[in-house]
């Protein structure tokens, strides 16, 4: 009976969110709801290199506490990316529904690439977030195990950063097609990774 009641409440909550959702998102609905993701913070969050430096100068407990906070920061960044990509995909769906027939082949191709980049970012963010959450649980319940390292998700984080960088770059390019300086300036104001350099920083 309790499970049935909880299931009904969850279904009712989902139904309320569905009927009160913003049914369409134009480009003017993007930047007011956008979470700015700073490129330096995003890249630095997933870098494994600082781990060795911190570990060599601090105790195991201090390193564990520090890494615990980094995992939470990484989850925080993933949540922002997920929310932003959901928002951008809503905008892309609106454009396809309303203006698809007026678009040229190049713009249609760019819009498809934009949607793919957003989907890849959401998938990578979800995968990483799940992995990080399991690491946090392991650190709490099994403290004697080795402390997790971001090196173990380096390939996933690279995909996340690259695909999200592509999504934001395409969002900026698509905003130019409106021939409205205010739209482009507002879009640029919320994008944080358009000029992100994905190469390894020099020592």
URJONOR-V549671 format. One line per field, one symbol per residue. psi: psi as a letter, one per 20 degrees, with the letter a starting at -180 (. if undefined). Layout:
psi = ???
//
This chain:
psi = gghggghggggggggghgijrohqorhiifhhjqopopggggghhjpigigggghijrrggggggghghhghggggghgggggghgghhggghghhhgjghiqrgghgghhghghghgggggggggggggghhhggghhghmiiqqpqqihikghghggggghhggghghggghhhiilohhggghghhipijhkppiqpqq.
//
